Amino acid sequence: HNLFWPIPNSAITANNQGQLRQNYGYDGYSDAIPMWTNWEDAVADEQ
């Protein structure tokens, strides 16, 4: 089974204001972007 299906480009480009925390060394890394430590914080950030 393939659990990691490709994400459609339209879904990626539709969320052009979203910020994800990248690991140090990766393009887009910024220490100013908060990292979620639990599921509840991640969901609350969407609202």
Number of C-alpha atoms within 10 A of each C-alpha: 3 5 5 6 6 7 8 8 8 8 9 10 10 9 9 8 7 9 11 13 15 14 11 10 8 9 8 12 13 15 11 7 11 10 12 13 8 8 8 9 11 12 10 8 8 7 5
